[in-house]
Amino acid sequence: MTGSGEPSDQDGEDASATGGGSGSGDITFEFAGDRPYTHLRSNLAGPSAVETSAELTSSLRVATIIVDSAGRVSYFDPVAEDITGFTRAEITGRDVHILTGASIPLTSGEFTRLADQGRSGIVPLRRADGSVRIASIRTHPIPLPDGSGAYIFQAIDLGEARGAIDHLGMLDAFYHQSVFGFVVLDEHLRYLMLNQALADLNRRPIEDHIGRHIREVMDSADLDEYEVLLGEVLRTGEPIVDVRIPGSPTAMPGNQQVWSASWYRVTSWRGLPLGLCGIIIDVSEAERPVLDAARGRDRLLLLSRVGAQQGANLDMHGAAQDLATLLTAEFCDLAVLDVLEEVVNGEAVPSVIDEHSLLHRLGGAARFVDDVTERLINVESPRQAFETHGFASVLRDNRAQLIQIPGGEIPDTSDPGGRIEDVRSLGAHSFIVAPLRARDVTLGALSCMRMADREPFDHDDLLLAQEIANRTALAVDNSRLYRDEKQAALILQLSLLPERLPQAPEADLVYRYLPNSRSRQAGGDWFDAMVLPGRRICLVVGDVIGHGIAAAAAMGRYRTAVQSLASIGLEPAALLTRLNDIALTFGDNAMATCLYVLYDPLQHRCAIASAGHPPIIIEPPGGIAYPLEVQSGPMLGAIPGAEYRSEPVSTPPGTRLLLYSDGVVESRSTPLDEGITRLLRQLGARRSLGEQCDRIMAATPPDARDDRTILMAELYGLRRAD
């Protein structure tokens, strides 16, 4: 119903009554079930409207009156007494029309008809002193067992309701129109309510706060201590006042501020903590020294993170991408790293960069990813190093440059790739280009950009970017050197391994070798097979401890020594004993494991000796593969005078032998025993040797950091060559 005073209904179920009034908006009461109202709205003047549940307005008093079928009052509750001024004794048994206002008379019959219809409306209530109150009435018919009926009337004094709405309206204006930030957090420090002033400080809409933890909205080097402090307020109820915390909104990293925060605990009517209420004020201008100190700490923290990140990755592409991602999270809006093409191709880096030099984009990232930033990051490689004047001067002079463009008005220049137009469309206004220079050689450049409403770079940012570029250049150069060393070690290692295995009618031989892909250097795996006098065949697999060129060189010396000792007919135990003596002359860090097998096709037997190597796998014809645990001696080159023992094994025709290095079965996440068990499962079905080896290599631990070597033989005994 509108302010005219006429009753209205809503399908006989829920009805509303609205009273007009100047200056404070419209009030709507909604009724449902046994509750006189469930929601209260006030269209107050101001930036927002009060919307609160019945719990917030439960202080509004509801009078309850019961009238019998004859229109006489049979129940009159204390709230009705207070609203009307009549006592229960004065009104009980009297006709209900005594409560209707004299200015708008309503007979008991009309009142009863209103009740019969279960309707609501606005009616005047006469008080005992003769004055009139305007009330919102809700009627409910009550059927009785004898067939008669009674009626319950629930009334709300609209004068009191108006006062509550005005009170809530003032609270609403105080909360939302304040220039200070107001916020309510739950007991887990997640946002429940806040005003627009705080949303502006945090650079994100109000709705984007709700449900987020404070760590998702603000970033500060002091955030751990701040969170502990808020926890103490929740625990003890002791408020804190004017705590200064420097930081930046996560929606705008690098936009440093200092906030003054005051917090107190909010409790339920039972005294249980519900959360925290806070007042947040931006005091950045007054706390400039604190802000400068916070920026200094943030820069040191960023340098620390850059160093830790670069020390964990020697893949130059991965390291460059990780750095760009880190910088766009904490320092700028877009970052890219470019290096000379020679750095990527493994060629000698020129000492002078000229117009013929080519650049390769090593990595890049943007804080906000869209089509424009994607085009700026994913440029064509290689491209001319001197594509822009600023970039060319940095590469030529080896000095970082800070470029400020007030208002983002980039001048028109030749732009065949359209990149300047893309930069202009992003509102970029501040740039830093710093050379990547290590060991007196310029490798490329780091470029950073800020745009939109982010603060421009300053001189301190320039110094920070140059330090990051210096550390990055050293990491890129180290990666290049490691790559070159690994490549040289791999070349040496492969040159020392057999190009092919011997062919003999007594056995089929197959091998697989895969250098490690995760380690920074080449491993020391080696293998060999030889046909000896008397048609005997020797098989050997070894693994030099360590990586790199030294391990590859030691591997070659071991292989040469084994060939020499095997050619003079030494049995496995004697061979390893003599090989250990020779290994002691290789110098430090040349220890190795080794498994040596000597097959006699005439006797259908093998003699096996091991120096700390994983056990051989034997698969008898028609049987199940199993690991043969032989009495193993120490690693070669570890103990002077060490002795080794041979284990004889019967190997009838059709027997298969599998020799392998530890990289096939072992990794940081896979213990040796578990890896051997998994290897045995791969041998469940009998396949060709080549197919079997391929399946084994495909099933090796994915996080293996060592070379993987397999040498597999199927033994036939002495037979005529085809």
C-alpha positions in Angstrom: 0.0 0.0 0.0 1.1 3.5 -0.7 1.1 6.5 1.5 -2.6 7.1 0.8 -3.7 5.0 3.8 -5.8 2.6 1.8 -5.3 -1.1 2.7 -3.8 -3.5 0.2 -3.1 -7.3 -0.1 -0.9 -9.7 -2.0 -3.0 -12.8 -3.1 -4.3 -13.2 0.5 -0.9 -14.5 1.7 1.7 -11.7 2.1 0.8 -8.0 2.2 2.7 -4.8 2.5 2.0 -1.5 4.0 4.0 1.6 3.1 3.8 4.9 4.9 5.0 8.1 3.3 7.1 10.8 5.0 9.2 13.6 3.8 12.9 13.6 3.9 13.5 10.0 5.0 12.2 7.9 2.1 9.6 5.1 1.8 9.3 2.3 4.4 8.2 -1.2 3.4 7.1 -3.9 5.8 6.8 -7.5 4.4 5.0 -10.2 6.4 5.4 -13.9 6.2 4.2 -16.8 8.3 4.2 -16.1 12.0 6.8 -13.3 11.8 5.3 -9.9 11.4 8.0 -8.9 9.0 11.2 -10.4 7.4 12.8 -7.4 5.7 13.0 -3.7 6.1 14.2 -1.3 3.4 14.8 2.4 3.5 15.4 4.4 0.3 17.5 7.0 2.1 19.1 9.9 0.3 22.8 9.1 -0.2 25.1 6.9 -2.1 23.5 3.6 -0.8 20.3 2.1 0.7 19.8 0.5 4.0 19.1 -3.2 3.5 18.9 -5.1 6.8 17.3 -8.4 7.9 14.7 -8.7 10.6 17.4 -9.5 13.1 18.8 -5.9 12.7 15.3 -4.4 13.4 14.2 -6.8 16.1 14.1 -3.9 18.5 10.9 -2.8 16.8 8.0 -3.8 19.1 5.1 -5.9 17.8 1.8 -5.7 19.7 -0.3 -8.8 19.8 -4.1 -8.6 20.3 -6.6 -11.5 20.2 -10.3 -10.7 19.4 -13.1 -13.3 19.6 -15.8 -13.8 17.0 -18.0 -11.2 18.6 -15.3 -8.6 18.2 -14.3 -8.5 21.9 -10.7 -8.3 23.0 -9.7 -11.5 24.8 -5.9 -11.0 25.0 -3.9 -7.8 25.2 -0.1 -8.2 25.5 2.3 -5.8 27.4 3.5 -4.3 24.1 -0.1 -3.4 23.2 -0.5 -1.9 26.6 2.6 0.3 26.1 1.6 1.4 22.6 -2.0 2.2 23.4 -1.8 3.3 27.0 -4.6 0.9 28.0 -4.0 -1.8 30.6 -5.0 -5.4 30.0 -7.7 -5.1 32.6 -9.2 -2.0 31.0 -9.4 -3.5 27.5 -10.1 -7.2 28.0 -13.8 -8.0 27.2 -14.5 -4.7 25.5 -15.4 -4.2 21.9 -12.3 -3.8 19.7 -13.7 -0.6 18.1 -12.4 1.2 21.2 -9.0 0.9 19.7 -9.9 2.6 16.3 -9.1 6.2 15.9 -11.9 8.7 16.1 -10.7 10.5 13.0 -11.1 7.5 10.8 -13.7 5.4 12.5 -13.6 1.6 12.0 -16.5 -0.4 13.4 -16.0 -3.8 15.0 -17.7 -5.4 12.0 -15.4 -3.8 9.6 -12.5 -4.8 11.8 -13.7 -8.4 11.8 -14.2 -8.5 8.1 -10.6 -7.3 7.7 -9.5 -10.2 10.0 -11.7 -12.7 8.1 -9.8 -11.9 4.9 -6.4 -12.3 6.6 -5.4 -8.9 5.3 -3.0 -6.2 6.4 -3.3 -2.5 6.3 -2.5 0.9 7.9 -5.0 1.8 10.6 -5.1 4.5 13.3 -5.0 3.2 16.9 -6.6 5.3 19.6 -4.6 5.6 22.8 -6.0 5.9 26.3 -5.1 9.6 26.5 -7.1 10.3 23.3 -4.2 10.6 21.0 -3.8 8.5 17.8 -0.9 6.3 16.6 -0.6 5.1 13.0 0.0 1.4 13.0 0.6 -1.4 10.5 -1.8 -4.2 11.2 -1.5 -7.8 10.2 -4.5 -10.1 10.8 -4.6 -13.8 11.2 -7.9 -15.8 11.5 -7.8 -18.6 14.2 -10.4 -21.4 13.7 -11.7 -22.9 17.0 -13.0 -26.5 17.5 -16.6 -25.4 18.2 -16.8 -23.8 14.7 -16.5 -20.2 15.9 -13.5 -18.2 15.2 -11.1 -15.8 16.8 -8.6 -13.4 15.3 -5.0 -12.4 16.1 -3.9 -8.9 15.3 -0.2 -7.9 15.2 0.6 -4.2 15.1 3.7 -2.2 14.6 3.8 1.4 15.7 5.0 3.2 12.5 6.2 6.1 14.6 8.7 3.7 16.2 9.5 2.1 12.9 10.3 5.5 11.4 12.6 6.2 14.3 14.5 3.0 13.7 14.8 3.6 10.0 16.1 7.1 10.6 18.6 5.7 13.1 19.7 3.1 10.6 19.9 5.7 7.9 22.3 7.8 10.0 24.4 4.8 10.6 24.4 4.0 6.9 25.5 7.5 6.0 28.2 7.5 8.7 29.6 4.2 7.4 29.4 4.8 3.6 30.0 8.6 3.5 33.1 8.6 5.8 36.4 9.6 4.3 38.0 6.9 6.5 38.0 3.3 5.7 35.7 1.1 7.8 35.9 -2.7 7.7 34.5 -5.7 9.4 36.5 -9.0 9.3 35.4 -12.4 10.5 37.4 -14.5 12.9 39.5 -15.9 10.0 40.4 -12.3 8.9 38.2 -12.4 5.9 36.3 -9.4 4.7 32.6 -9.2 5.6 31.8 -5.5 5.2 33.6 -2.4 4.2 32.9 1.0 2.8 33.9 2.7 -0.4 36.7 4.7 1.2 38.6 1.5 2.1 37.8 0.0 -1.3 39.4 3.0 -2.9 42.5 2.6 -0.7 42.8 -1.0 -1.7 42.3 -0.3 -5.4 39.5 -2.9 -5.9 35.7 -2.9 -5.8 33.8 -3.6 -2.6 32.4 -6.9 -3.9 35.9 -8.1 -4.8 36.8 -7.9 -1.1 34.0 -10.0 0.3 35.3 -13.4 1.4 39.0 -12.7 0.7 41.7 -12.9 3.4 43.6 -9.7 4.1 46.7 -11.3 2.5 44.8 -11.4 -0.8 44.1 -7.7 -0.6 47.2 -6.1 0.9 50.9 -6.9 0.7 53.5 -5.9 3.3 56.9 -7.0 4.6 55.3 -6.7 8.1 52.2 -8.7 7.2 53.1 -11.7 9.5 53.5 -9.5 12.5 50.3 -7.6 11.6 48.3 -10.8 11.4 49.6 -11.9 14.8 48.6 -8.6 16.2 45.0 -9.0 14.9 44.9 -12.5 16.3 45.8 -11.1 19.7 42.9 -8.6 19.5 40.5 -11.5 18.6 41.9 -13.5 21.5 42.1 -11.0 24.3 39.5 -8.3 23.2 42.1 -5.6 23.9 41.8 -3.0 21.1 44.8 -1.5 19.2 45.0 2.1 18.1 47.0 3.8 15.3 49.2 0.9 14.3 51.3 2.0 11.3 51.8 -0.6 8.5 53.6 0.1 5.2 52.7 -1.9 2.1 50.8 -1.9 -1.2 47.5 -3.2 -2.5 47.8 -6.5 -4.3 45.7 -5.0 -7.0 48.4 -2.5 -7.6 51.8 -3.9 -6.6 54.5 -1.3 -6.1 52.1 1.5 -5.2 53.5 2.0 -1.7 51.3 3.4 1.1 51.4 3.6 4.9 48.1 2.8 6.7 47.1 3.7 10.2 44.9 0.9 11.5 42.8 0.7 14.7 40.9 -2.5 15.6 38.5 -3.7 18.2 36.8 -7.0 18.7 33.1 -7.6 17.8 31.3 -10.1 20.1 27.9 -11.8 20.0 25.2 -11.2 22.7 26.7 -14.3 24.4 30.2 -12.6 24.5 31.6 -14.9 21.8 34.1 -13.3 19.3 32.5 -12.8 15.9 35.4 -10.9 14.2 37.1 -7.5 14.1 36.0 -4.0 13.3 38.6 -1.7 12.0 39.2 1.9 10.9 41.9 2.4 8.3 43.4 5.7 7.3 46.0 6.5 4.6 48.9 8.4 6.3 51.4 8.0 3.5 52.2 11.7 3.2 52.8 12.0 6.9 54.9 8.9 7.1 57.3 9.5 4.2 60.4 8.2 6.1 58.5 5.0 7.0 57.4 4.6 3.4 61.0 5.1 2.2 62.3 2.5 4.6 59.5 0.0 3.5 60.5 0.5 -0.1 64.1 -0.2 0.8 63.1 -3.4 2.5 60.9 -4.4 -0.5 63.8 -3.8 -2.9 66.1 -6.0 -0.8 63.5 -8.6 -0.5 63.0 -8.6 -4.3 66.7 -8.9 -4.9 66.8 -11.8 -2.5 64.0 -13.6 -4.3 65.7 -12.9 -7.7 68.9 -14.5 -6.4 67.2 -17.5 -4.9 65.2 -18.1 -8.1 68.2 -17.8 -10.4 70.3 -20.2 -8.3 67.6 -22.9 -8.6 67.4 -22.9 -12.4 70.3 -23.1 -15.0 68.0 -23.4 -18.0 68.2 -19.9 -19.4 64.7 -19.9 -21.0 63.1 -21.1 -17.8 65.1 -18.8 -15.6 64.2 -15.8 -17.8 60.5 -16.6 -17.8 60.5 -17.0 -14.0 62.3 -13.7 -13.5 59.8 -11.9 -15.8 56.9 -13.4 -13.8 58.5 -12.3 -10.5 59.1 -8.7 -11.7 55.6 -8.2 -13.0 54.2 -9.4 -9.6 56.3 -7.0 -7.6 58.1 -4.3 -9.7 56.5 -3.5 -13.0 53.5 -4.2 -15.3 55.5 -5.8 -18.2 59.0 -7.3 -18.3 60.9 -8.9 -21.2 64.5 -10.3 -21.5 66.3 -10.2 -24.8 69.7 -11.8 -25.5 72.0 -11.9 -28.5 71.3 -14.8 -30.9 74.8 -16.1 -30.2 73.9 -16.7 -26.6 71.1 -19.0 -27.5 72.9 -20.8 -30.3 76.0 -21.5 -28.2 78.3 -19.4 -30.4 81.0 -16.9 -29.3 79.4 -13.6 -28.2 80.8 -10.6 -30.1 82.6 -8.0 -28.1 80.9 -5.2 -30.2 77.1 -4.9 -30.9 76.3 -3.2 -34.2 73.3 -2.8 -36.5 73.8 -6.3 -37.8 73.4 -7.9 -34.4 70.3 -10.0 -33.8 68.3 -10.4 -30.6 66.3 -13.4 -29.3 63.4 -13.0 -26.9 64.3 -15.2 -23.9 61.2 -14.6 -21.8 58.5 -12.2 -20.9 55.4 -11.7 -18.7 52.7 -9.1 -18.0 50.7 -8.4 -14.9 47.5 -8.3 -17.0 47.4 -10.6 -20.0 45.5 -9.6 -23.1 46.0 -9.5 -26.8 48.1 -6.4 -26.7 50.5 -7.6 -24.0 50.7 -10.9 -25.7 51.9 -9.2 -28.9 54.5 -7.2 -27.0 55.9 -10.3 -25.3 55.8 -12.8 -28.1 57.8 -10.9 -30.8 59.5 -12.5 -33.7 63.0 -13.9 -33.0 65.6 -13.2 -34.1 65.2 -9.5 -34.9 67.4 -6.5 -35.3 69.1 -5.4 -32.0 68.8 -1.7 -32.9 65.1 -1.7 -33.6 64.6 1.4 -31.3 66.9 4.3 -30.5 66.7 3.8 -26.7 67.4 0.0 -26.9 70.3 0.6 -29.3 71.9 3.2 -27.0 71.7 0.9 -24.0 73.4 -2.0 -25.9 76.0 0.4 -27.3 76.8 2.4 -24.1 76.1 -0.4 -21.5 74.3 2.0 -19.3 70.7 1.6 -18.0 68.2 4.2 -19.1 65.1 5.5 -17.4 62.5 6.9 -19.9 59.6 8.9 -18.6 56.7 9.8 -20.9 54.3 12.2 -19.0 50.7 11.4 -19.9 51.8 8.4 -22.0 52.1 10.6 -25.1 54.6 8.5 -27.1 55.8 10.5 -30.1 55.1 9.1 -33.6 58.1 7.3 -35.0 58.7 4.6 -37.6 56.8 1.5 -36.2 56.6 -1.3 -38.8 55.8 -3.9 -36.2 53.0 -1.9 -34.5 54.6 -2.2 -31.1 54.7 1.5 -30.3 51.0 1.8 -31.0 50.4 -1.2 -28.7 52.5 0.5 -25.9 50.5 3.7 -26.5 47.2 1.9 -26.1 48.2 0.5 -22.7 48.9 3.9 -21.3 52.6 3.1 -20.7 54.4 6.1 -19.2 57.6 4.8 -17.6 60.3 2.5 -19.0 63.6 1.1 -17.8 66.1 -0.7 -20.1 69.1 -2.2 -18.4 72.0 -4.1 -20.2 72.6 -7.7 -19.3 76.4 -7.6 -18.9 78.6 -10.4 -17.4 82.4 -10.9 -17.4 82.8 -7.7 -19.5 80.5 -9.0 -22.2 77.1 -7.6 -23.1 74.6 -10.5 -23.5 71.3 -8.5 -24.0 69.0 -6.3 -22.1 66.2 -6.3 -19.5 63.2 -4.1 -20.3 60.5 -3.1 -17.7 57.4 -1.0 -18.2 54.8 0.6 -16.0 51.4 1.8 -17.2 48.0 3.1 -16.3 47.7 4.6 -12.8 50.9 2.9 -11.4 53.6 5.2 -10.0 56.4 5.9 -12.5 59.9 4.5 -12.0 62.3 6.7 -10.0 66.1 6.8 -9.8 66.1 4.1 -7.0 64.1 1.8 -9.3 66.7 2.4 -12.0 69.5 1.3 -9.7 67.4 -1.7 -8.6 66.7 -2.7 -12.2 70.4 -2.5 -13.1 71.4 -4.7 -10.1 68.7 -7.3 -11.2 70.1 -7.1 -14.7 73.6 -7.7 -13.5 72.6 -10.7 -11.5 70.5 -12.0 -14.4 73.4 -11.6 -16.8 75.6 -13.6 -14.6 73.0 -16.3 -14.3 72.5 -16.4 -18.1 76.2 -16.6 -18.7 76.6 -19.4 -16.1 73.7 -21.2 -17.9 75.5 -20.8 -21.2 78.8 -22.1 -19.7 77.1 -25.0 -18.1 75.4 -25.8 -21.3 78.6 -25.7 -23.3 80.4 -27.9 -20.7 77.6 -30.4 -20.7 77.6 -30.5 -24.4 81.3 -31.1 -24.5 81.0 -33.9 -21.8 78.2 -35.5 -23.8 80.3 -35.5 -27.0 83.2 -36.9 -25.1 81.0 -39.5 -23.4 79.3 -40.7 -26.6 82.6 -40.8 -28.4 83.9 -43.2 -25.7 80.9 -45.6 -25.8 80.7 -48.4 -28.4 79.0 -47.4 -31.7 77.6 -50.9 -32.0 77.6 -54.2 -30.2 79.4 -57.3 -31.6 77.3 -59.9 -33.5 77.7 -63.5 -32.5 75.6 -66.6 -33.0 75.9 -67.5 -29.3 73.8 -64.5 -28.2 71.6 -61.6 -29.3 72.7 -58.3 -27.8 70.7 -55.0 -27.5 71.4 -51.8 -25.7 69.7 -48.5 -24.9 71.4 -45.4 -23.6 69.8 -42.1 -22.6 71.8 -39.2 -21.1 70.1 -37.5 -18.2 67.8 -34.5 -19.1 67.4 -33.0 -15.7 70.9 -32.8 -14.4 73.1 -29.9 -15.4 76.0 -32.1 -16.6 76.7 -35.4 -18.3 76.8 -38.5 -16.3 79.3 -41.3 -16.2 77.4 -44.4 -17.4 79.3 -46.8 -19.6 78.8 -50.3 -21.1 80.5 -52.7 -23.4 80.3 -56.2 -24.9 83.1 -58.3 -26.4 83.6 -61.7 -28.0 86.6 -63.4 -26.4 88.7 -66.4 -27.4 86.8 -69.7 -27.1 83.6 -67.9 -28.2 83.0 -66.6 -24.7 81.2 -63.3 -24.4 81.7 -60.6 -21.7 79.1 -58.0 -20.8 79.8 -55.0 -18.6 77.9 -52.0 -17.3 79.4 -49.4 -15.0 78.6 -46.0 -13.6 81.3 -43.4 -12.6 80.3 -41.3 -9.6 79.9 -37.7 -10.6 79.1 -35.7 -13.7 80.7 -33.6 -16.3 83.8 -33.8 -18.4 85.9 -35.4 -15.5 83.3 -38.2 -15.2 83.2 -38.8 -18.9 87.0 -39.0 -19.1 87.1 -41.5 -16.2 84.4 -43.5 -17.9 86.6 -43.8 -21.0 89.6 -44.9 -18.9 87.5 -47.6 -17.2 86.2 -48.9 -20.5 89.7 -49.1 -21.9 91.0 -50.9 -18.9 88.2 -53.5 -18.9 88.8 -54.2 -22.6 92.5 -54.8 -21.9 91.9 -57.0 -18.8 89.1 -59.0 -20.5 91.3 -59.7 -23.6 93.8 -61.6 -21.5 91.1 -64.0 -20.2 90.7 -62.9 -16.6 87.8 -64.3 -14.7 85.2 -61.7 -13.4 86.5 -61.7 -9.8 90.1 -61.3 -10.8 89.2 -58.7 -13.4 87.4 -56.4 -10.9 90.3 -56.9 -8.4 92.8 -55.8 -10.9 90.5 -53.0 -12.2 90.2 -51.6 -8.7 94.0 -51.3 -8.4 94.1 -49.5 -11.8 91.2 -47.2 -10.7 93.2 -46.0 -7.7 95.6 -44.4 -10.2 92.8 -42.3 -11.8 92.9 -39.7 -9.0 90.3 -38.5 -6.6 86.5 -38.6 -7.5 86.9 -41.4 -10.0 85.1 -44.1 -8.1 82.6 -46.3 -10.1 80.2 -49.2 -9.7 80.6 -52.1 -12.1 78.8 -55.4 -13.1 80.9 -57.8 -15.1 79.4 -61.0 -16.7 81.4 -63.7 -18.5 79.3 -66.1 -20.6 80.6 -69.6 -21.6 78.3 -70.9 -24.4 79.8 -74.4 -24.3 79.1 -74.9 -20.6 75.9 -72.8 -20.7 77.1 -71.0 -17.6 77.8 -67.4 -16.6 80.2 -66.1 -14.0 79.1 -62.8 -12.4 81.0 -60.3 -10.2 79.8 -56.9 -8.9 81.4 -53.8 -7.5 78.6 -52.1 -5.7 76.3 -52.2 -8.8 72.5 -52.9 -8.9 71.8 -56.7 -9.3 71.5 -58.4 -12.6 68.1 -59.6 -13.8 67.9 -63.2 -15.0 64.9 -64.4 -17.0 65.1 -68.2 -17.6 63.4 -69.7 -20.6 59.7 -70.1 -19.8 60.3 -68.9 -16.3 59.8 -65.7 -14.3 62.5 -63.0 -14.2 64.3 -62.5 -10.9 67.2 -60.3 -9.5 70.3 -62.3 -8.7 72.0 -61.0 -5.6 75.7 -61.8 -5.8 78.2 -61.0 -3.1 79.2 -57.5 -4.1 82.5 -55.8 -3.3 83.1 -52.1 -2.8 83.0 -49.5 -5.5 86.1 -49.4 -7.8 88.7 -47.0 -6.7 87.4 -46.7 -3.2 89.5 -49.1 -1.1 93.1 -50.3 -1.9 93.5 -54.1 -2.0 89.8 -54.8 -2.2 88.8 -58.3 -3.4 85.8 -59.5 -5.3 84.0 -62.8 -5.8 82.4 -64.5 -8.8 79.0 -66.1 -8.7 78.4 -69.1 -11.2 74.9 -69.3 -12.7 73.4 -71.9 -15.0 72.1 -70.2 -18.2 70.4 -72.7 -20.5 69.6 -71.7 -24.1 66.9 -69.0 -24.1 68.0 -67.4 -20.9 67.9 -63.6 -20.9 70.2 -61.3 -19.0 69.5 -57.7 -18.1 72.2 -55.4 -17.0 71.3 -51.7 -16.2 72.5 -48.6 -14.4 70.8 -47.1 -11.3 69.2 -44.4 -13.3 66.8 -47.0 -14.8 65.4 -48.0 -11.4 66.2 -45.2 -8.9 65.4 -41.6 -8.4 64.8 -39.1 -5.6 61.2 -40.3 -5.3 61.8 -44.0 -6.2 63.9 -46.2 -3.9 66.1 -48.8 -5.5 64.0 -51.8 -4.3 60.8 -50.3 -5.6 62.4 -49.5 -8.9 63.6 -53.1 -9.3 60.2 -54.4 -8.5 58.7 -52.1 -11.2 61.4 -53.3 -13.6 60.5 -56.9 -13.0 56.8 -56.2 -13.9 58.0 -54.9 -17.3 59.5 -58.3 -18.0 56.2 -60.2 -17.4 55.5 -60.9 -21.1 58.3 -62.1 -23.4 58.8 -59.7 -26.2 61.6 -59.1 -28.7 64.8 -57.6 -27.1 64.4 -54.3 -28.8 60.7 -53.9 -27.8 61.5 -55.0 -24.3 64.3 -52.4 -23.9 62.1 -49.6 -25.3 59.3 -50.4 -22.7 61.8 -50.5 -19.9 63.2 -47.1 -20.9 59.7 -45.6 -21.2 58.9 -46.8 -17.6 62.0 -45.3 -15.9 61.3 -42.8 -13.1 60.3 -39.5 -14.6 62.4 -37.6 -12.0 65.6 -39.6 -12.6 68.7 -37.3 -12.6 71.2 -39.9 -13.8 72.0 -41.5 -17.2 69.9 -44.5 -18.1 71.7 -47.5 -19.6 70.4 -51.0 -20.5 72.3 -53.9 -21.9 70.2 -57.0 -22.6 71.3 -60.4 -24.0 69.5 -63.6 -25.0 71.8 -66.6 -24.7 71.7 -69.5 -27.2 74.8 -71.5 -26.3 77.3 -72.7 -28.9 75.8 -73.0 -32.3 76.8 -72.6 -35.9 76.8 -69.1 -37.4 74.3 -68.5 -40.2 
